[in-house]
Amino acid sequence: MIDIFWPAGLNRNTLNVMNTANRKIVRLLFCLILILPWITMPRASLSADPKNAPKQKITALYLYNFLLFVDWPENAVSDTIKLATYDAPQVYEALKPMAGKTIKGKKLVVFSLTRPEGLDDGCQVLFVGDTEIKILKELLKRVNGKPILTVSDKAGFVRLGGMVFFNDPGDLWKDEKKQKRFIINLSAVRKSRLKIRSRLLRMSDIVYDLEPVSLKMP
């Protein structure tokens, strides 16, 4: 059973009386609602001190719900889904309250890496913050071809072989034509034998390794 991280104030008792079809509809609508803050967030809130901005908390919430639409090979997961962060302390802190929640029957484990060597094959998800390019390349080299979902909000991430890039809300605000929240490198996803469900792909811009990505490299 899928367990979504529900915000405080939502009465989960009402969900217990819903049938399976209605629950799926509610979950999909909730994920769609999550996209609205990124698109509608006013520019003023983005100009504030990043340490006080809600961006990292929203990123963590997106990341958790994103995993509901990802499938790993059967031999790549046990009874837990391990999510590692690197050079993303604020995202890590925002994810900690979600630790212990279940994702498709698997308990979520969250931890922070202090060095690339700490990443092992037992990890299912890696979120990379604004780290140095050489370290990012080393991390991606370590997970290359392995069933580890790689996610970041660092510019140029998918060009370097990362799987999922989270667009900055400020960029979405400036570009009215840009409606998609994510950029997904489908070549990297398939190479790692992961599957991202079509509902999420429809919310994303899809790119491939051989296609140029219009993102500024740091």
C-alpha positions as CSV (number, residue, x, y, z in Angstrom):
1,M,0.0,0.0,0.0
2,I,1.3,3.4,-1.0
3,D,1.7,5.9,1.9
4,I,1.8,9.5,0.9
5,F,3.3,12.1,3.3
6,W,0.1,14.0,4.1
7,P,0.4,17.6,5.4
8,A,-0.8,18.4,8.9
9,G,-4.5,19.2,9.0
10,L,-5.7,16.6,6.5
11,N,-8.0,14.1,8.2
12,R,-6.7,10.7,7.1
13,N,-9.6,8.9,8.7
14,T,-11.8,10.0,5.8
15,L,-9.5,8.1,3.5
16,N,-10.2,4.8,5.2
17,V,-13.7,4.8,3.9
18,M,-12.7,5.4,0.3
19,N,-12.5,2.6,-2.1
20,T,-9.2,1.8,-4.0
21,A,-10.2,3.8,-7.1
22,N,-11.0,6.9,-5.1
23,R,-7.7,6.7,-3.2
24,K,-5.7,6.7,-6.4
25,I,-7.6,9.7,-7.6
26,V,-6.9,11.6,-4.4
27,R,-3.2,10.7,-4.5
28,L,-2.9,11.9,-8.1
29,L,-4.7,15.2,-7.3
30,F,-2.4,15.7,-4.3
31,C,0.7,15.3,-6.5
32,L,-0.7,17.8,-9.0
33,I,-1.4,20.2,-6.2
34,L,2.2,20.0,-5.1
35,I,3.3,21.4,-8.4
36,L,1.3,24.6,-8.0
37,P,3.6,26.3,-5.4
38,W,6.6,26.1,-7.7
39,I,4.7,27.7,-10.6
40,T,2.8,30.3,-8.7
41,M,5.4,31.2,-6.1
42,P,5.9,35.0,-6.1
43,R,9.2,36.5,-7.1
44,A,9.5,38.4,-3.8
45,S,9.7,35.1,-1.8
46,L,12.6,34.0,-4.0
47,S,14.6,37.1,-3.3
48,A,14.7,36.4,0.4
49,D,17.5,34.7,2.3
50,P,17.7,31.2,0.9
51,K,18.1,29.8,4.4
52,N,14.6,31.2,5.3
53,A,13.0,30.3,2.0
54,P,10.6,27.3,1.8
55,K,12.3,26.0,-1.4
56,Q,14.3,23.2,0.3
57,K,11.2,22.0,2.2
58,I,9.2,21.9,-1.0
59,T,12.0,20.1,-2.7
60,A,12.0,17.4,0.0
61,L,8.2,17.0,-0.3
62,Y,8.5,16.8,-4.1
63,L,11.3,14.2,-3.8
64,Y,9.3,12.0,-1.5
65,N,6.2,12.0,-3.7
66,F,8.3,11.6,-6.8
67,L,9.4,8.2,-5.5
68,L,5.8,7.0,-5.6
69,F,6.0,7.0,-9.4
70,V,9.4,5.2,-9.7
71,D,9.8,1.4,-10.0
72,W,13.1,-0.4,-9.1
73,P,14.1,-3.9,-10.2
74,E,12.9,-6.5,-7.7
75,N,16.5,-7.4,-6.7
76,A,17.4,-3.7,-6.1
77,V,15.2,-3.2,-3.0
78,S,14.5,-5.1,0.1
79,D,12.2,-3.9,2.9
80,T,13.6,-0.3,2.7
81,I,14.2,2.5,0.3
82,K,17.4,4.3,1.2
83,L,17.6,7.9,0.2
84,A,21.0,9.6,0.4
85,T,21.7,13.3,0.1
86,Y,25.1,14.9,-0.7
87,D,26.0,18.5,-0.1
88,A,22.3,19.3,0.5
89,P,22.0,19.9,4.3
90,Q,18.7,21.8,4.1
91,V,17.0,19.2,2.0
92,Y,18.3,16.5,4.3
93,E,16.8,18.3,7.4
94,A,13.5,18.7,5.5
95,L,13.5,14.9,4.7
96,K,14.2,13.7,8.2
97,P,10.5,14.0,9.4
98,M,9.6,11.7,6.4
99,A,12.0,8.9,7.4
100,G,10.1,5.9,8.5
101,K,7.2,6.6,6.1
102,T,6.3,3.9,3.6
103,I,6.7,4.1,-0.1
104,K,4.9,1.2,-1.9
105,G,5.3,-0.9,1.2
106,K,9.0,0.0,1.7
107,K,10.2,2.0,4.7
108,L,12.0,5.2,3.8
109,V,15.5,5.6,5.3
110,V,17.2,9.0,4.9
111,F,20.9,9.7,5.5
112,S,23.5,12.3,4.5
113,L,26.7,11.5,2.8
114,T,29.9,13.3,3.8
115,R,32.1,11.8,1.0
116,P,31.4,10.1,-2.3
117,E,33.0,6.9,-1.0
118,G,30.1,6.5,1.4
119,L,27.7,5.8,-1.4
120,D,27.1,2.0,-1.8
121,D,24.9,-0.2,-3.9
122,G,22.4,-0.5,-1.1
123,C,21.2,3.0,-1.8
124,Q,18.1,3.5,-4.1
125,V,18.0,7.3,-4.3
126,L,20.7,10.0,-4.4
127,F,19.9,13.7,-4.2
128,V,22.8,16.0,-4.9
129,G,22.9,19.6,-3.9
130,D,25.1,22.4,-5.2
131,T,28.4,20.5,-5.0
132,E,31.5,20.9,-7.2
133,I,31.4,19.6,-10.7
134,K,34.3,17.2,-10.2
135,I,32.5,15.7,-7.1
136,L,29.3,15.5,-9.0
137,K,31.0,13.6,-11.9
138,E,32.6,11.2,-9.4
139,L,29.2,10.5,-7.8
140,L,27.5,9.9,-11.1
141,K,30.4,7.7,-12.2
142,R,29.9,5.5,-9.0
143,V,26.2,5.0,-9.7
144,N,26.5,4.7,-13.5
145,G,24.3,1.8,-14.7
146,K,23.2,0.9,-11.2
147,P,19.5,1.1,-10.1
148,I,20.0,4.3,-8.1
149,L,17.8,7.2,-9.0
150,T,19.8,10.4,-9.2
151,V,18.1,13.7,-8.6
152,S,19.4,17.3,-8.3
153,D,18.4,21.0,-8.6
154,K,21.9,21.8,-9.8
155,A,22.1,23.3,-13.3
156,G,23.6,21.0,-15.9
157,F,22.8,17.9,-13.9
158,V,21.1,15.9,-16.7
159,R,23.8,16.9,-19.2
160,L,26.3,15.2,-17.0
161,G,24.3,12.0,-16.9
162,G,22.0,12.7,-14.0
163,M,18.4,11.4,-14.2
164,V,16.1,14.0,-12.8
165,F,16.5,17.7,-12.6
166,F,14.2,19.9,-10.5
167,N,13.6,23.3,-12.2
168,D,14.1,26.3,-9.9
169,P,10.8,28.0,-9.1
170,G,12.4,31.4,-10.0
171,D,13.0,30.1,-13.5
172,L,9.5,28.9,-13.8
173,W,8.2,32.3,-12.8
174,K,10.3,34.2,-15.3
175,D,9.5,31.9,-18.2
176,E,5.7,31.8,-18.6
177,K,6.0,29.2,-21.4
178,K,7.8,26.8,-19.2
179,Q,5.2,24.7,-17.5
180,K,7.1,21.5,-16.7
181,R,8.5,21.1,-13.2
182,F,11.0,18.4,-14.0
183,I,13.6,17.5,-16.7
184,I,14.1,13.7,-17.0
185,N,17.1,12.1,-18.8
186,L,15.2,9.0,-19.9
187,S,18.4,7.4,-21.4
188,A,20.0,7.4,-17.9
189,V,16.9,6.1,-16.3
190,R,16.6,3.1,-18.7
191,K,20.3,2.4,-18.5
192,S,19.9,1.9,-14.7
193,R,16.9,-0.4,-15.3
194,L,14.5,2.0,-13.5
195,K,11.0,2.8,-14.6
196,I,9.2,6.2,-14.2
197,R,5.5,5.9,-14.6
198,S,3.8,7.7,-17.5
199,R,1.8,10.1,-15.3
200,L,5.0,11.6,-14.0
201,L,6.6,11.6,-17.5
202,R,3.7,13.7,-18.7
203,M,4.6,16.4,-16.1
204,S,8.2,16.5,-17.3
205,D,10.4,17.5,-20.2
206,I,12.1,14.4,-21.5
207,V,15.7,14.5,-22.8
208,Y,18.1,11.9,-24.0
209,D,21.9,11.6,-23.7
210,L,22.5,12.5,-27.3
211,E,20.2,15.5,-27.3
212,P,21.5,18.9,-26.1
213,V,20.0,20.3,-22.9
214,S,19.5,24.1,-22.7
215,L,20.9,24.5,-19.2
216,K,23.7,26.8,-18.2
217,M,26.7,25.0,-16.8
218,P,28.1,26.5,-13.6
